[in-house]
């Protein structure tokens, strides 16, 4: 039997909703995209963010304070 591949499907969020769900201002999210910290999907003039990319970015940005 072949092992089934786990395929993760992108869940695109409009930019303003993505910022709301991350709890950051829209301008901060936009700045992260401009600096290349977050990938963006452009469809026409609208920007969308993949939930998986947002989760990866948040995880990588976590710090432990000691």
The first five atom37 places (N, CA, C, CB, O) and aatype in JSON, in Angstrom:
{
  "aatype": [20, 20, 20, 20, 20, 20, 20, 20, 20, 20, 20, 20, 20, 20, 20, 20, 20, 20, 20, 20, 20, 20, 20, 20, 20, 20, 20, 20, 20, 20, 20, 20, 20, 20, 20, 20, 20, 20, 20, 20, 20, 20, 20, 20, 20, 20, 20, 20, 20, 20, 20, 20, 20, 20, 20, 20, 20, 20, 20, 20, 20, 20, 20, 20, 20, 20],
  "atom_mask": [
    [1, 1, 1, 1, 1],
    [1, 1, 1, 1, 1],
    [1, 1, 1, 1, 1],
    [1, 1, 1, 1, 1],
    [1, 1, 1, 1, 1],
    [1, 1, 1, 1, 1],
    [1, 1, 1, 1, 1],
    [1, 1, 1, 1, 1],
    [1, 1, 1, 1, 1],
    [1, 1, 1, 1, 1],
    [1, 1, 1, 1, 1],
    [1, 1, 1, 1, 1],
    [1, 1, 1, 1, 1],
    [1, 1, 1, 1, 1],
    [1, 1, 1, 1, 1],
    [1, 1, 1, 1, 1],
    [1, 1, 1, 1, 1],
    [1, 1, 1, 1, 1],
    [1, 1, 1, 1, 1],
    [1, 1, 1, 1, 1],
    [1, 1, 1, 1, 1],
    [1, 1, 1, 1, 1],
    [1, 1, 1, 1, 1],
    [1, 1, 1, 1, 1],
    [1, 1, 1, 1, 1],
    [1, 1, 1, 1, 1],
    [1, 1, 1, 1, 1],
    [1, 1, 1, 1, 1],
    [1, 1, 1, 1, 1],
    [1, 1, 1, 1, 1],
    [1, 1, 1, 1, 1],
    [1, 1, 1, 1, 1],
    [1, 1, 1, 1, 1],
    [1, 1, 1, 1, 1],
    [1, 1, 1, 1, 1],
    [1, 1, 1, 1, 1],
    [1, 1, 1, 1, 1],
    [1, 1, 1, 1, 1],
    [1, 1, 1, 1, 1],
    [1, 1, 1, 1, 1],
    [1, 1, 1, 1, 1],
    [1, 1, 1, 1, 1],
    [1, 1, 1, 1, 1],
    [1, 1, 1, 1, 1],
    [1, 1, 1, 1, 1],
    [1, 1, 1, 1, 1],
    [1, 1, 1, 1, 1],
    [1, 1, 1, 1, 1],
    [1, 1, 1, 1, 1],
    [1, 1, 1, 1, 1],
    [1, 1, 1, 1, 1],
    [1, 1, 1, 1, 1],
    [1, 1, 1, 1, 1],
    [1, 1, 1, 1, 1],
    [1, 1, 1, 1, 1],
    [1, 1, 1, 1, 1],
    [1, 1, 1, 1, 1],
    [1, 1, 1, 1, 1],
    [1, 1, 1, 1, 1],
    [1, 1, 1, 1, 1],
    [1, 1, 1, 1, 1],
    [1, 1, 1, 1, 1],
    [1, 1, 1, 1, 1],
    [1, 1, 1, 1, 1],
    [1, 1, 1, 1, 1],
    [1, 1, 1, 1, 1]
  ],
  "atom_positions": [
    [[0.83, -1.17, 0.0], [0.0, 0.0, 0.0], [0.88, 1.25, 0.0], [-0.95, -0.01, 1.2], [1.94, 1.28, 0.63]],
    [[0.44, 2.24, -0.69], [1.15, 3.51, -0.71], [0.72, 4.39, 0.45], [0.93, 4.24, -2.04], [-0.46, 4.42, 0.83]],
    [[1.69, 5.09, 1.0], [1.36, 6.04, 2.06], [0.68, 7.26, 1.44], [2.64, 6.46, 2.86], [1.1, 7.74, 0.38]],
    [[-0.34, 7.74, 2.08], [-1.02, 8.92, 1.57], [-0.22, 10.16, 1.93], [-2.46, 9.01, 2.13], [0.27, 10.3, 3.05]],
    [[-0.11, 11.05, 0.97], [0.56, 12.31, 1.23], [-0.42, 13.26, 1.9], [1.12, 12.92, -0.08], [-1.59, 13.33, 1.55]],
    [[0.1, 13.98, 2.87], [-0.72, 15.0, 3.54], [-0.54, 16.29, 2.77], [-0.32, 15.17, 5.05], [0.57, 16.84, 2.71]],
    [[-1.59, 16.78, 2.2], [-1.54, 18.02, 1.43], [-2.22, 19.11, 2.23], [-2.2, 17.85, 0.04], [-3.38, 18.98, 2.63]],
    [[-1.48, 20.19, 2.46], [-2.06, 21.32, 3.16], [-2.58, 22.31, 2.13], [-1.02, 22.0, 4.11], [-1.86, 22.7, 1.21]],
    [[-3.81, 22.7, 2.29], [-4.44, 23.61, 1.34], [-4.38, 25.02, 1.9], [-5.9, 23.18, 1.06], [-4.7, 25.26, 3.07]],
    [[-3.97, 25.94, 1.06], [-3.89, 27.33, 1.47], [-5.26, 27.86, 1.82], [-3.26, 28.19, 0.36], [-6.25, 27.59, 1.13]],
    [[-5.32, 28.62, 2.88], [-6.54, 29.31, 3.27], [-6.21, 30.79, 3.24], [-7.05, 28.85, 4.7], [-5.62, 31.34, 4.17]],
    [[-6.6, 31.42, 2.16], [-6.25, 32.81, 1.97], [-7.19, 33.74, 2.73], [-6.26, 33.16, 0.5], [-8.41, 33.56, 2.73]],
    [[-6.58, 34.72, 3.37], [-7.34, 35.74, 4.09], [-7.05, 37.1, 3.47], [-6.98, 35.74, 5.61], [-5.9, 37.39, 3.15]],
    [[-8.06, 37.93, 3.29], [-7.8, 39.29, 2.84], [-6.89, 39.98, 3.87], [-9.14, 40.09, 2.65], [-6.91, 39.64, 5.05]],
    [[-6.09, 40.93, 3.41], [-5.08, 41.55, 4.25], [-5.64, 42.1, 5.57], [-4.41, 42.66, 3.49], [-5.07, 41.86, 6.63]],
    [[-6.73, 42.83, 5.51], [-7.27, 43.43, 6.74], [-7.75, 42.37, 7.72], [-8.41, 44.38, 6.41], [-7.58, 42.52, 8.93]],
    [[-8.35, 41.31, 7.22], [-8.8, 40.23, 8.11], [-7.6, 39.48, 8.69], [-9.73, 39.25, 7.35], [-7.62, 39.08, 9.85]],
    [[-6.57, 39.28, 7.87], [-5.36, 38.62, 8.36], [-4.74, 39.41, 9.5], [-4.33, 38.45, 7.21], [-4.32, 38.83, 10.51]],
    [[-4.69, 40.73, 9.36], [-4.15, 41.58, 10.42], [-5.0, 41.46, 11.69], [-4.09, 43.04, 9.96], [-4.46, 41.37, 12.79]],
    [[-6.31, 41.45, 11.53], [-7.21, 41.31, 12.69], [-6.96, 39.99, 13.4], [-8.69, 41.39, 12.24], [-6.85, 39.95, 14.63]],
    [[-6.86, 38.91, 12.64], [-6.68, 37.59, 13.25], [-5.33, 37.47, 13.94], [-6.82, 36.5, 12.21], [-5.18, 36.71, 14.9]],
    [[-4.33, 38.21, 13.45], [-3.0, 38.2, 14.08], [-2.93, 39.16, 15.25], [-1.92, 38.55, 13.06], [-2.02, 39.1, 16.07]],
    [[-3.91, 40.06, 15.33], [-3.92, 41.02, 16.41], [-2.92, 42.15, 16.24], [-3.66, 40.33, 17.7], [-2.44, 42.73, 17.21]],
    [[-2.61, 42.47, 14.97], [-1.68, 43.56, 14.7], [-2.34, 44.55, 13.74], [-0.35, 43.02, 14.1], [-3.3, 44.2, 13.05]],
    [[-1.84, 45.77, 13.69], [-2.41, 46.74, 12.76], [-2.18, 46.32, 11.3], [-1.8, 48.12, 13.01], [-1.19, 45.66, 10.98]],
    [[-3.1, 46.71, 10.45], [-2.98, 46.41, 9.02], [-1.67, 46.96, 8.46], [-4.17, 47.01, 8.25], [-1.02, 46.29, 7.65]],
    [[-1.28, 48.15, 8.88], [-0.04, 48.75, 8.36], [1.19, 47.93, 8.74], [0.11, 50.19, 8.87], [2.15, 47.86, 7.98]],
    [[1.17, 47.3, 9.91], [2.29, 46.45, 10.32], [2.36, 45.2, 9.45], [2.15, 46.05, 11.81], [3.45, 44.78, 9.05]],
    [[1.21, 44.62, 9.16], [1.17, 43.44, 8.29], [1.68, 43.79, 6.9], [-0.25, 42.87, 8.21], [2.46, 43.05, 6.3]],
    [[1.23, 44.93, 6.4], [1.67, 45.39, 5.08], [3.18, 45.62, 5.06], [0.93, 46.68, 4.69], [3.85, 45.26, 4.09]],
    [[3.71, 46.21, 6.13], [5.16, 46.45, 6.2], [5.94, 45.14, 6.22], [5.49, 47.27, 7.45], [7.0, 45.04, 5.6]],
    [[5.43, 44.14, 6.93], [6.09, 42.84, 6.95], [6.14, 42.23, 5.55], [5.37, 41.88, 7.91], [7.13, 41.61, 5.17]],
    [[5.07, 42.41, 4.8], [5.04, 41.9, 3.42], [6.04, 42.65, 2.54], [3.61, 42.02, 2.84], [6.76, 42.03, 1.76]],
    [[6.08, 43.98, 2.67], [7.01, 44.78, 1.87], [8.47, 44.43, 2.17], [6.78, 46.26, 2.12], [9.31, 44.47, 1.27]],
    [[8.76, 44.09, 3.43], [10.14, 43.74, 3.81], [10.5, 42.3, 3.45], [10.34, 43.95, 5.3], [11.65, 41.89, 3.62]],
    [[9.53, 41.54, 2.95], [9.8, 40.16, 2.55], [9.71, 39.16, 3.69], [11.15, 40.07, 1.92], [10.12, 38.01, 3.54]],
    [[9.18, 39.59, 4.82], [9.04, 38.69, 5.97], [7.84, 37.76, 5.84], [8.92, 39.49, 7.24], [7.82, 36.66, 6.41]],
    [[6.84, 38.2, 5.1], [5.63, 37.41, 4.88], [5.31, 37.36, 3.4], [4.43, 38.01, 5.68], [5.28, 38.4, 2.73]],
    [[5.07, 36.17, 2.87], [4.65, 36.09, 1.47], [3.22, 36.58, 1.3], [4.79, 34.65, 0.94], [2.39, 36.44, 2.21]],
    [[2.95, 37.14, 0.16], [1.62, 37.68, -0.13], [1.15, 37.13, -1.47], [1.64, 39.24, -0.14], [1.95, 36.91, -2.38]],
    [[-0.15, 36.92, -1.59], [-0.76, 36.51, -2.85], [-1.52, 37.72, -3.37], [-1.7, 35.24, -2.68], [-2.45, 38.2, -2.73]],
    [[-1.12, 38.19, -4.54], [-1.81, 39.34, -5.12], [-2.75, 38.85, -6.21], [-0.8, 40.38, -5.7], [-2.34, 38.16, -7.14]],
    [[-4.0, 39.22, -6.07], [-5.0, 38.9, -7.09], [-5.61, 40.24, -7.48], [-6.11, 37.88, -6.56], [-6.37, 40.85, -6.72]],
    [[-5.25, 40.69, -8.67], [-5.62, 42.04, -9.07], [-4.88, 43.01, -8.18], [-7.16, 42.26, -8.99], [-3.65, 42.96, -8.08]],
    [[-5.61, 43.89, -7.53], [-4.97, 44.84, -6.61], [-5.12, 44.4, -5.15], [-5.56, 46.22, -6.8], [-4.58, 45.05, -4.26]],
    [[-5.84, 43.33, -4.92], [-6.07, 42.84, -3.55], [-4.92, 41.95, -3.08], [-7.4, 42.08, -3.47], [-4.35, 41.18, -3.85]],
    [[-4.61, 42.07, -1.79], [-3.58, 41.25, -1.16], [-4.24, 40.22, -0.25], [-2.59, 42.12, -0.37], [-5.18, 40.52, 0.48]],
    [[-3.71, 38.99, -0.31], [-4.2, 37.91, 0.54], [-3.01, 37.24, 1.21], [-5.02, 36.88, -0.28], [-1.91, 37.18, 0.65]],
    [[-3.24, 36.74, 2.42], [-2.21, 36.05, 3.17], [-2.69, 34.64, 3.49], [-1.85, 36.81, 4.47], [-3.85, 34.43, 3.82]],
    [[-1.78, 33.7, 3.38], [-2.07, 32.3, 3.68], [-1.99, 32.1, 5.2], [-1.08, 31.34, 2.93], [-1.01, 32.5, 5.83]],
    [[-3.01, 31.48, 5.76], [-3.02, 31.22, 7.21], [-1.79, 30.44, 7.66], [-4.29, 30.45, 7.6], [-1.25, 30.7, 8.73]],
    [[-1.35, 29.49, 6.84], [-0.18, 28.69, 7.21], [1.07, 29.56, 7.28], [0.02, 27.55, 6.2], [1.89, 29.38, 8.18]],
    [[1.23, 30.49, 6.35], [2.38, 31.4, 6.38], [2.34, 32.3, 7.61], [2.42, 32.25, 5.11], [3.37, 32.56, 8.23]],
    [[1.15, 32.76, 7.96], [1.01, 33.6, 9.15], [1.4, 32.81, 10.4], [-0.43, 34.13, 9.28], [2.11, 33.33, 11.27]],
    [[0.94, 31.57, 10.5], [1.26, 30.74, 11.66], [2.76, 30.47, 11.75], [0.49, 29.4, 11.6], [3.33, 30.51, 12.84]],
    [[3.4, 30.2, 10.62], [4.85, 29.96, 10.6], [5.61, 31.21, 11.03], [5.31, 29.53, 9.21], [6.58, 31.12, 11.79]],
    [[5.17, 32.37, 10.55], [5.84, 33.61, 10.91], [5.71, 33.87, 12.41], [5.26, 34.78, 10.11], [6.69, 34.22, 13.07]],
    [[4.52, 33.7, 12.94], [4.3, 33.92, 14.38], [5.17, 32.98, 15.19], [2.82, 33.73, 14.74], [5.79, 33.4, 16.17]],
    [[5.21, 31.73, 14.81], [6.01, 30.74, 15.54], [7.5, 31.12, 15.52], [5.81, 29.33, 14.94], [8.19, 31.01, 16.53]],
    [[7.99, 31.56, 14.36], [9.41, 31.9, 14.25], [9.74, 33.21, 14.97], [9.81, 32.01, 12.78], [10.9, 33.45, 15.29]],
    [[8.75, 34.05, 15.23], [9.0, 35.34, 15.87], [8.92, 35.26, 17.4], [8.0, 36.36, 15.36], [9.22, 36.23, 18.09]],
    [[8.52, 34.11, 17.92], [8.4, 33.98, 19.37], [9.77, 34.02, 20.03], [7.67, 32.67, 19.73], [10.75, 33.48, 19.52]],
    [[9.81, 34.68, 21.18], [11.05, 34.78, 21.96], [10.77, 34.35, 23.39], [11.63, 36.23, 21.92], [9.67, 34.51, 23.92]],
    [[11.8, 33.81, 24.0], [11.72, 33.5, 25.43], [12.51, 34.57, 26.17], [12.27, 32.07, 25.75], [13.67, 34.84, 25.85]],
    [[11.87, 35.17, 27.14], [12.54, 36.16, 27.96], [13.08, 35.49, 29.21], [11.58, 37.33, 28.32], [12.38, 34.73, 29.89]],
    [[14.33, 35.77, 29.5], [14.9, 35.13, 30.7], [15.43, 36.15, 31.67], [16.0, 34.16, 30.33], [15.94, 35.79, 32.73]]
  ]
}
